[in-house]
């Protein structure tokens, strides 16, 4: 029988505590952006060290999510969250006190490991705390809003702190919030652990890290520097370790991930939808950021402000998504969300083709109408499809899947856009340019804009052609998203109708 127990004030206050923890976790993904100049002046990092300062936190989060989800199922999700909060506070202090670039990178890596406890623990605890379906959908919406808001306000909070304090303040702001979680968590949050407490297989942990980290690293390299065959080496290495990981999970009696979960159609298709939506959204946002600056000629600040407007809408939509799910039901919400996503992607393609700022902003609103309800609802379906004792690892798999989707989308569709751009530039006459400028112009729009700046040119036929080529590549990627999202909506609908998701009980 479906659980209908209503949440009390304690559960709702507990949700606030969990959401603030999620906001801090998400904020740390972007809070460092504005602090980089100050850090460079004081710590004098090399170029590779500077890249690792930014990336190591996200890498370690992605690598340890599954491990932490499984650990939470074994030792208790509240216990793991509180341990993670303590570690997050301590490593934040360590990062703020860093005297060398290497020390800061090490502290950021530890922060990532501690941060990996947050997403699976908080989400699985929410499933425990809110048994009524309507309240649970609303709680997941608040949880999703905290993540979205963290990414949005991270640079803003960082900028305010840097105006008044040392760059270490962007890390110290985490400490009082995590201390508040440590003080209130034992009283406000319920504990849940698997009935059995099997040992954590360390070989599986190492294989999971060797699978996730190289793949995400490879695709991030492709996204940052363009496609090079050598960047595929870590991807293939990760896939190889992934094969070994799967073989071990099938052999041992106490696997890190119970692969039988993938025999549940609703679980598998929800994971696929989750990954696909993030795949296309991240790639579209990457191409859009360059569109604002390189095609429309906006300054970085102007581009950031225009990009923030859809971000505000996404945050508001996250708070209201539960109403859509409660009114339509989870399956129609996901399918409708995919179709609206496809419409939004089509609008993005048209706005890129016609080089319209207003059109791009309107298209972003349409994307948000589909993207937010779909991603939050599939997250709930993933955990709801798994047995209660696997709630932590299921939520971790959901987050890891989203990390993979983002990395793959930026890497693959970003590379596709580059290929189309170069193909479109082949007929363009660049003979009047110096050889190096002609080469850069034919490779990327950024190269063309830099060449125009160096030559003192603002309106040349070859520069117009480069912008048109970029917009054509952007529109082509949007078309790929439209076709894939429509195909996925049709396939997902068939699977969900054939075997509906299981009711959520006892998570």
Buried (B, 14 or more C-beta within 10 A) or exposed (E): EEBEEEBEEEBBBBBEBBBBBBBBBBBBBBBBBBBBEBBBEBBEBEEEBBBBBBBBBBBBBBBBBBBBBBBBBBBBBBBBBBBBBBBBBBBBBBBBEBEEBEBBBBBBBBBBBBBBBBBBBBBBBBBBBBBBBBBBBBBBBBBBBBBBBBBBBBBBBBBBBBEEEEBBBBBBBBBEBBEBBBEBBEEBBEEBBBEEEEEBBEEBBEBBBBBBBBBBBBBBBBBEEBBEEEBBEBBEBBBEBBEBBBEBBEEEEBBBBBEBBEEBBBBBBBBBBBBBBBBBBBBBBBBBBBBBBBBBEBEEEBBBEBBBEBBEBBBBBBBEBBBBBBEBEBBBBBBBBBBBBBBBBBBBBBBBBEBBBEBBBBBBBBBBBBBBBBBBBBBBBBBBBBBBBBBBBBBBBBBBBBBBBBBBBBBBBBBBBBEBBBEBBEEBEBEEBEEEBBEBBBBBBBBBBBBBEEBEEEEBEBBEBBBBBBBBBBBBBBBBBBEBBBEBBEBBBEBBEEEBBBEBEEB
